[in-house]
């Protein structure tokens, strides 16, 4: 993967090459059916620089084309992500500012467009675009050290883009409370608001993420999950009648495909199904 360091097995990833443009600041690790994508620039609080966002978008796009069954998004260092790098914003003209936020959109779209479920493993602060990153993942588990905030207004830059996914998972009033006050919420509050699926002690975070991943991938059809993820995000943006039209079209297509037919036969024959379709069949 261009600009992204990939490792396999139990060996730890090499240290980040911080400092220069194009340095490897995203690590990709494959362990069996699960791929972990890790923000790895702790010296900069895993700030979402152009390089970081491009490497994340590239990593997700390339992992999405593999046979991996689930993706975990993690971070090295004490901070999950402090959001955009303010140093990159000094002196921007309109064209450069538009480009920066377009790159951010490419990163978010890469998460949403791959068929595999993406689970955020969050510890430490996830601020501004870092909070946006968590909200853009399909699922999330937070350690007790995690905090979530949209503090842009305190710097004169309202968190317009982070509010897009955040408002869709926590609702209007909660999202505006985060953005208008800029105050952080803790992991337990984030779970009660629906920003993350669960909040656990930091010592239990890896086990909680692993358990959630395996609840997903140990049963069911990878293809059906991928199709379901894609359809879910499309139908959410439609009025209910059109959402149902789309859902009927897709579920009918799904029902005649090999994995669904295998599931039906297995039920009738009282045996476990054996699914064969990969997650990323078009």
N, C-alpha and C positions, 0 to 999 in steps of 0.2 A: 504494500500500500504506500503510495507516494506521501512522504512526509510523516508517516505513521509507523511506529515500531511495533512489530508483531512478534509474539512469543507463544510457545506451546508448553503444555505440561505444567510441572510444579516449580520450574525455575523462576526466580523473581525477575521482573523486567529490568533492563539496564537503566541506570540513572538518566534523568532528563538532561538534554543538552540545551541548557538555558542560555539566553542572551541574544543570539543572532536570529534574524528573520529566517524562517524555514527550518529552525531547529525542531527536533522531535519532542513535542510536548503533549502528545497523545499516545498512550500505549494500548495495544490490542493483544489480549491474551485468550487463547483458546483452550478450554478444558472440556474435552468430550463434546457434549451437545450444547454447551453454554460458552458464549464469548463475552468477555469483560472489556469494555472500552473505558479507559481511565484518563481523566484530566491529570496531567503530570507536570505542572509548573508551580510548585508550592511557593517558590521564592516570590512569585507575583500573585499569590493568593488565587491561583488558577483563574486569573482574569481572562475573560473571553475576548482576547485580542483577535485581529483578523486571522492571524496564523492559527490560533487555537480553534476558532470556529471553522475555518476551512479544513483543518485536519479532522475535526469531529465529523463534519459533513462527509468527507471522503471516507472516513472509517466506517460510518454507518452505511453508506451506499455500498461499499464493497462487502461488508459483512452480510448485508441483506441479500446479496447474490449467492451466498454460500448455503450449505445445508445445516448450519447451526440452528438450534431450535429456540433459543432465547438469548437476549442481550442484557447484560447488566451495565449500567452507567455508574462509575465510581470516580473517586478523586483521591489523589495522594496529598498528604500534608494536613494541617489543622483546619483548613477552610475548603468547603466543597467548591464554591466559586463566588468571588466578589463581584461578578458581573462584568460589564464592559470596562476596558482599561481607560481611565480618564486621560492618561498620557497620550492616547491615540486621538483624543477628541479636541485637543488644544489646536486652534488655528484652522479647523476644518472649514472648507467652503461647502456649499449646498451639495454639489456633485459628490464630493468625498464623503459627506455625511450619509447621503442616500446609499452610496456603495457599501459603507460599513453596515448599515442596517439591512441591506439586501443580503449580505453575507450571513448575517444572523438568521434571516428568514430561510436561507438555503440550509442552514444547520438544523433548524426546527423541522423543515419539510423532510429532510433526510430521515429523521426519527420517525415521523408519521408515515412515510411512504414505504418503509421496509415491512415485509410481512411478519417478521418475528416480533413478539412482545418485548418492549424495552422497559426494564425495571430500574429506577433510580435508587442507588444506595447512598443515602445522604448522611453525612456527619458534618458538624461545624456549620458556619454560616453559609446560606445560599441567598445571595442578595441580588436584587434588580434582575439583570439578565440571567444570573445564576438561578434565581427563583423561577424565572421563565423556563429555563432548561428543565427543571424538575417538573413543572406543570405540564410541559410538553411530552414528557414520557408517559407511557401507557399506565404504569403503576409506579409506586414509590414507597420505600420503607425508610424511616428516619431514626437515627440514634438520638439519645437524649441530649447530646451536645448540639444537635442541629437547631438552627434558627432560620426563619424565612422573613424576608423584608423586601419592600419596594421603596427604597429611600431616595429615589431620584429627585423628588421635589426639593429635598434639602440641599441639592447641588444646583437647582435651577433647571433640571431636566426631568420633567414628569415621565413616569414609567409607562409610556403609551403602549409600546410593543409587549412588555411583560404582561400588561393587563389583558391582552387578548386570550392567552391560554389560562391565566390565573382566574379571570372572571368566569370562564367556562367550567371551572372545577369547583370554585368556592361560592359563586353567585355574586350578584351585583353589590350588595351592601358590604360583604366581607372584603371583596376586592378593592372597593373604594376606600374602605377603612385602612387597608394596607398602604394604598397609594397616596392618600391624602395626609396621613399622619407620618408615614415613613417608618413607623415603629416596627420592630421585629416581633414575631410570634414564636413561641417555642414549639417543640416537636409534638407535644400532646395537643396543643391548640390546633396545629396544622392538621393533625389526624381528625380532630373533632369537626373541623371545617371542611374536610374532604380534600385538602391539598396533597396529603399522603395517605396511603392505605393503613399504615400502622406506625406507632412510635414505640421503640423498645430501648432498653439500656444499651449503651454503646457496646458493652461486652457481648451482647446477644445479636448485634446487628448482622454479622455475616451469616449466622445460623438462620435468622429470620428471613433474610433475602434468599438464602439457599432453599429454605422450606417453601417459600412462595413460588420460586422458580420451578421447583419440582412438582408442586401442586398443579402447575400449568402443563409442563412438558411430559410428565409421566403418564398422562392419559390423553386420549383424543387424537384427532387428526391435525398434523402441522399445517396442512393445506387449508383445512376449514378454519383454523385459527387465523391464518393470514388473510383469507378472504373476509372473515368476520371483522378483523381489525380495520381493513380498508373500507368496508361498507359502513361500519359504525361511524367513522369520522365524516364520511360523505353525507349520510342521512341526518346527522346532527345539524347540518347547516341548511336543511330543507324544511319547509312547512310539513306538518304531519301527513296530509294526503299524499304529497310527493315522496315523503320518506317511506310510507307504506308501499307505494308503487315500486320504488327501488328495491325495498326489502323483499317483496314478492318475486320480483324478477330474479334477484340474486339467490334467494333460497330455493327457487325452482331449479336454477342452474346447478346449485350445489347438490341438490337431491339426486340428480341423475349421474353425478360423477363417481368414479370408482371408490373413493374412500367412504362416501355416504352409503353407497350400495353395499359395501363390505360391512358397514356398521349395522345396516338393516338385516342383512343375512345372519350376522353373528348374533343379533338379538333373537331372531327367530330360532336359530340353531342352538341357543343357550351356550355360547362360547365367547371368549374374549375376541374383539376385533383385531385384525392385523392390518394396519394402515400402511400404505406404500407411497402416497404422493408426497413430494417434498414441499416445503412451505412456500416456495417462490415460483410456482408454475403460473404462467400468465393465462 
